Structures are given as C-alpha cells and as structure tokens.
Amino acid sequence: MIKNKLTETEKLRLRMDYKFSTVDEKFEEVIEKIEGTDKKIDRVLTQLDSMAGQFKKFDEELMMQSGRITIHSDQIKELQGVVFPNA
C-alpha cells in the first residue's frame, strides 16, 4: 500500500512537473513577444519625436513668414499712400 501511494505521488509529481514545464514554455513565448514589442514601441516613439520636431520647425517658419508678410503689407500701404495720395 505504501508503495502504491509512492507511485501515485510520483505520478502526480511527474504530471505537475510536466504542467509546470509547459507553463514555463508559454511564459518564454510571451516574454519573447514582449521583448519584440519593446523594440517596435521604441522605434515608433523615435519617429513620433522626429515628426513633432519637424512640426515645431514648420510652425516656427510659418510664424516668421507671417511676421514678414505683416511688415511687407505695412510697407505696401505706405507706398500706396505716397504713390496714390488721393486713394
């Protein structure tokens, strides 16, 4: 009877070892997928950062151009006043 209990216990231990090894394999697969995702996220964030920098430069350039347009518009009005004083 004790021998039977040991063999039953041994069988249970072997089944548990098998189950734990399958769980370990699944965790390894998940970890590999997560590691690949980290690299992809880093690449996406780098590209987004680059795009944000480009938009900032574009915005600054537009502000400079609008300032220049305002100056040119004022100069044109002055010249129109000199050339066409009655208008």
C-alpha positions as semicolon CSV with decimal commas, in nm:
position;residue;x (nm);y (nm);z (nm)
1;M;0,000;0,000;0,000
2;I;0,279;0,243;0,083
3;K;0,443;0,151;-0,245
4;N;0,122;0,230;-0,430
5;K;0,095;0,566;-0,255
6;L;0,451;0,647;-0,351
7;T;0,392;0,557;-0,711
8;E;0,071;0,763;-0,715
9;T;0,257;1,051;-0,557
10;E;0,540;1,007;-0,802
11;K;0,293;1,008;-1,092
12;L;0,134;1,325;-0,960
13;R;0,475;1,487;-0,922
14;L;0,566;1,393;-1,279
15;R;0,237;1,536;-1,408
16;M;0,294;1,854;-1,214
17;D;0,649;1,880;-1,346
18;Y;0,515;1,841;-1,698
19;K;0,247;2,105;-1,643
20;F;0,499;2,348;-1,494
21;S;0,737;2,294;-1,786
22;T;0,456;2,372;-2,033
23;V;0,369;2,685;-1,838
24;D;0,738;2,786;-1,844
25;E;0,746;2,740;-2,221
26;K;0,436;2,957;-2,261
27;F;0,592;3,228;-2,044
28;E;0,907;3,219;-2,255
29;E;0,697;3,269;-2,570
30;V;0,516;3,563;-2,410
31;I;0,844;3,718;-2,294
32;E;0,987;3,689;-2,646
33;K;0,682;3,864;-2,790
34;I;0,702;4,139;-2,528
35;E;1,072;4,196;-2,600
36;G;0,995;4,237;-2,971
37;T;0,715;4,479;-2,886
38;D;0,950;4,697;-2,680
39;K;1,176;4,747;-2,981
40;K;0,879;4,834;-3,203
41;I;0,744;5,082;-2,948
42;D;1,086;5,246;-2,921
43;R;1,103;5,283;-3,299
44;V;0,752;5,433;-3,316
45;L;0,828;5,677;-3,033
46;T;1,150;5,783;-3,205
47;Q;0,961;5,851;-3,528
48;L;0,688;6,043;-3,341
49;D;0,953;6,253;-3,169
50;S;1,110;6,331;-3,506
51;M;0,772;6,428;-3,651
52;A;0,698;6,653;-3,353
53;G;1,031;6,830;-3,409
54;Q;0,953;6,879;-3,776
55;F;0,608;7,023;-3,696
56;K;0,765;7,260;-3,444
57;K;1,014;7,383;-3,706
58;F;0,732;7,422;-3,958
59;D;0,528;7,624;-3,705
60;E;0,825;7,850;-3,629
61;E;0,883;7,906;-4,001
62;L;0,516;7,998;-4,054
63;M;0,534;8,249;-3,768
64;M;0,842;8,411;-3,920
65;Q;0,676;8,430;-4,262
66;S;0,358;8,581;-4,118
67;G;0,571;8,847;-3,949
68;R;0,741;8,923;-4,278
69;I;0,404;8,941;-4,456
70;T;0,281;9,189;-4,197
71;I;0,591;9,407;-4,248
72;H;0,555;9,390;-4,629
73;S;0,184;9,470;-4,604
74;D;0,260;9,780;-4,396
75;Q;0,529;9,888;-4,645
76;I;0,289;9,843;-4,938
77;K;0,027;10,060;-4,764
78;E;0,286;10,333;-4,706
79;L;0,395;10,321;-5,070
80;Q;0,035;10,331;-5,189
81;G;-0,017;10,641;-4,977
82;V;0,284;10,807;-5,141
83;V;0,206;10,697;-5,498
84;F;-0,174;10,738;-5,481
85;P;-0,229;11,011;-5,220
86;N;-0,597;11,062;-5,304
87;A;-0,696;10,694;-5,292
